[in-house]
Amino acid sequence: MPILLQANNLSKEYNGQKIFSDLSFTISEKQKIGVIGVNGAGKSTLFRIITGEESADEGEIIIHSDTNIGYLQQHDDWREGESALAFLSRQSGKPEWRIKQVASKFELDDDKLNNPAISLSGGWRMRLKLTGMLLKEPNLFLLDEPSNYLDLNTLLLLEKYLQAYNGSFLIISHDREFLKKTCQETLEISKTGCYHYPGNIENYLAFKEQKLNTLIKANESLDKQQQHWQEFVNRFRSKDSKAKQAQAMIRKINKLEQKRISIEHQAGITRITIPPVIKRNNFALKTNNLSIGYKNRIIANDINIDCRAGEKLAILGLNGQGKTTLIKTLCARINPLAGSFHWSANSQLAYHGQEEMENMDGKEQAGDFLRRIAASDVKTEAVLKMAGDFLFKDEELKKSISVLSGGEKSRLLLAGLLLSKPDILILDEPTCHLDFETSEALAQALHKFNGTILFASHDRTFSSLIATGIIEIYQGKVKRLHEDYNDYINRLEKTLWQTQLEDNSDGVDKSEERAKYLEKKYLVKKINSLEKELNKLQQYKQELLNYFLEHYQEYNSDKNQELEEITRLIADKEEAWLRATNDLEELGKS
C-alpha cells in the first residue's frame, strides 16, 4: 500500500525533560490507528509536530506528496455574520449538494446551515468544524481526544462515519469503547519510542498484559538467581580460600543486573483505593420545581428529581443543553432561578470542576495540598499511594501547583477530593486528562465507592462501569431515567440511525426493512430486560412488606422510604414495559 507519512527517529524535550525519543513508524493507505500512552508520553506533541505547529529536536517527519492531512481545529474560523453553509463552502470549495450530503451525516439540516455559524451552540459548532474538515477529503486525518470536545450524540455519529471511512486516520483517545469501534491497529507511545501493534485496543491490551507477566516472571527469576549468588558472596568474600570465587560471583551479579528488564509502565496493575465513608440509606438529593440558568436565560425548569444515597447517576445531554449549569447549581456555584434543592443532612460534598482547579493555591506544593485536604484519619501511606495512582511521584509532589499543567492540576484535585472522604462526589468530565488505564482504574474504584456520585462524562467505558442511573437534559427538560447506561446508548444509536435513514432517499425499501428488524430486536431485548428487573423489584418489595408485617409496632423511616422508592421504580418499569410491548405489537401490524 502507498505510504502517506513516515516518522524517523523523532525526539522531543521541554526544558531538559525528555518527552519521547527514537520515535519511528509508518502510516500507509487505509490504516485506522488508535494512539495511546500514559499522560506526558507526547501524543498531542506528536500531532503538533505532524501538522507543523511544532518541530522535533531530532529526527524528521516525511509527508508524501499525495497525502492530504486533516486536523480538527479547536478555534473558531468563521467570519462575522457568516452562515454555516457559507463557512463550509468557503472552507472546502465544494458544491452545495456535497456540503449538505456530508453535513447530514452530523444532523446539520437546512435550518442549522442557514443560521449564522456564530449563533450555533457549542455542540453544533463542533459538528460544523468536523464537517468542514471532512469536506476537504483528507486521506489522513488526526483526532486528538475527540470525546473531550464532542457530545455523546456527535461522537456516535462520528464513530459511524469512521467505521465506513475509506482513508487513514490517527486517533488519540482515552475512551476504550471509541477506539475499539473505530481503530483496527494500535500505536503506543512512550519516552523510549513506540510500539505499533497490528490489532485493535482490546487485542493489544491482552497481548501487553501477557508480555508484562512474562517480563515480571523473568525479573523474578533473575532476583532469585541474584539472591542465591549474593548469599555466596556474603558468606565467603572475607575468606582467602574463596575470595577469587567471590569476586567472580560479584562480576556475575553485575552482568545479571544488566539483563534486568526495565518495566516502564505496568499496564493493568494500577488499583485506586478510595477511603470508605459512612454508608447512608436516605435520599442524598431532592429537587423541587428547580429552574437553572443565568440572569436572562433559563436553561431548564420544573426539575423534580431525586437521588438515593449510594446511587451513581450519569448526567447526559448534548453540549450546551445544561449539564455543567446543573452541576454548578447543585454545587452552589451559581444560584437557582426558581425552586429549590437540598442534600441530605450532615453530608460532605466534593466537586471536581474547572473552577476548583482555578481556585487552587499556586504557591502550595502538590504533596502539601494532598496532605492538607486529606481527611484527618487518612494515613500518610494512603496519601502517597493515591498520589502514585494519579501519576505523581516524589519529585512531582515537591512542585508548586502554579507550575503544573492543566492536566496535572485536574489529577491532583481529583486525588485530593478522594482523600477528603466525601460521601457525595460531583464530577464534571473527570477523565479528560487521564490515560485510559488510570481512567478505568478510577472507574473501578468509584464503582466500589459506597458514597453517592453525580457525574458528567463523554467517556462511555468510564460511564458504563459506574452509572446506576441517568439524568438526561434535553430541550430545557431534565428527566430521571431508570435504565441501564448501555441500553440508553443502544437506544440513542438506534434513534440517530433511524433519523439518518429517514433523511436518505436512496434505498428506502431496504432501509425500512432493516430498520424494522433492528427495532424489533431492540424491543424484544428491552422487554426481556425489563421483565427481569421487575421480577427482582417485586421480590424486594415483598421482602419489605414482610418486614412491615413482622414489625408492625415499629416505624422505620428508612424502610418506609425504600418502599416508596421501590414502588415508584416498579411503576416506572411497568410503564416502560407497556410502552415497549405496545410498540412491538404495532411493529408487527405494519
C-alpha positions, 0 to 999 in steps of 0.5 A: 500500500502507498505510504502517506507519512513516515516518522524517523527517529523523532525526539522531543524535550521541554526544558531538559525533560525528555518527552519521547525519543527514537520515535519511528513508524509508518502510516500507509493507505487505509490504516485506522490507528488508535494512539495511546500512552500514559499522560506526558508520553507526547501524543498531542506533541506528536500531532503538533509536530505532524501538522507543523505547529511544532518541530522535533529536536531530532529526527524528521517527519516525511509527508508524501506528496499525495497525502492530504492531512486533516486536523480538527481545529479547536478555534473558531474560523468563521467570519462575522455574520457568516452562515454555516453553509457559507463557512463550509463552502468557503472552507472546502470549495465544494458544491452545495449538494456535497456540503449538505450530503456530508453535513447530514451525516452530523444532523446539520439540516437546512435550518442549522446551515442557514443560521449564522455559524456564530449563533450555533451552540457549542455542540453544533459548532463542533459538528460544523468544524468536523464537517468542514474538515471532512469536506476537504477529503483528507486521506489522513486525518488526526483526532486528538481526544475527540470525546473531550470536545464532542457530545455523546450524540456527535461522537456516535455519529462520528464513530459511524462515519469512521467505521465506513471511512475509506482513508487513514486516520490517527486517533488519540483517545482515552475512551476504550469503547471509541477506539475499539469501534473505530481503530483496527491497529494500535500505536503506543507511545512512550519516552523510549519510542513506540510500539505499533501493534497490528490489532485493535485496543482490546487485542493489544491490551491482552497481548501487553498484559501477557508480555508484562507477566512474562517480563515480571516472571523473568525479573523474578527469576533473575532476583532469585538467581541474584539472591542465591549468588549474593548469599555466596558472596556474603558468606565467603568474600572475607575468606582467602580460600574463596575470595577469587570465587567471590569476586567472580560471583560479584562480576556475575551479579553485575552482568545479571543486573544488566539483563534486568528488564526495565518495566516502564509502565505496568499496564493493568496493575494500577488499583485506586483505593478510595477511603470508605465513608459512612454508608447512608440509606436516605435520599442524598438529593431532592429537587423541587420545581428547580429552574437553572440558568443565568440572569436572562436565560433559563436553561431548564425548569420544573426539575423534580428529581431525586437521588438515593444515597449510594446511587451513581447517576450519569448526567447526559445531554448534548453540549450546551443543553445544561449539564455543567449549569446543573452541576454548578447549581447543585454545587452552589456555584451559581444560584437557582432561578426558581425552586429549590434543592437540598442534600441530605443532612450532615453530608460532605460534598466534593466537586471536581470542576474547572473552577476548583482547579482555578481556585487552587493555591499556586504557591502550595506544593502538590504533596502539601495540598494532598496532605492538607485536604486529606481527611484527618484519619487518612494515613500518610501511606494512603496519601502517597499511594493515591498520589502514585495512582494519579501519576505523581511521584516524589519529585512531582509532589515537591512542585508548586501547583502554579507550575503544573499543567492543566492536566496535572492540576485536574489529577491532583484535585481529583486525588485530593477530593478522594482523600477528603472522604466525601460521601457525595462526589460531583464530577464534571468530565473527570477523565479528560486528562487521564490515560485510559488505564488510570481512567478505568482504574478510577472507574473501578474504584468509584464503582466500589465507592459506597458514597453517592456520585453525580457525574458528567462524562463523554467517556462511555467505558468510564460511564458504563462501569459506574452509572446506576442511573441517568439524568438526561437534559434535553430541550430545557427538560431534565428527566430521571431515567431508570435504565441501564447506561448501555441500553440508553446508548443502544437506544440513542444509536438506534434513534440517530440511525433511524433519523439518518435513514429517514433523511436518505432517499436512496434505498428506502425499501431496504432501509425500512426493512432493516430498520424494522428488524433492528427495532424489533430486536431492540424491543424484544431485548428491552422487554426481556430486560425489563421483565427481569428487573421487575421480577427482582423489584417485586421480590424486594418489595415483598421482602419489605412488606414482610418486614412491615408485617413482622414489625408492625409496632415499629416505624422505620423511616428508612424502610418506609422510604425504600418502599416508596422508592421501590414502588415508584421504580416498579411503576416506572418499569411497568410503564416502560414495559407497556410502552415497549410491548405496545410498540412491538405489537404495532411493529408487527401490524405494519 
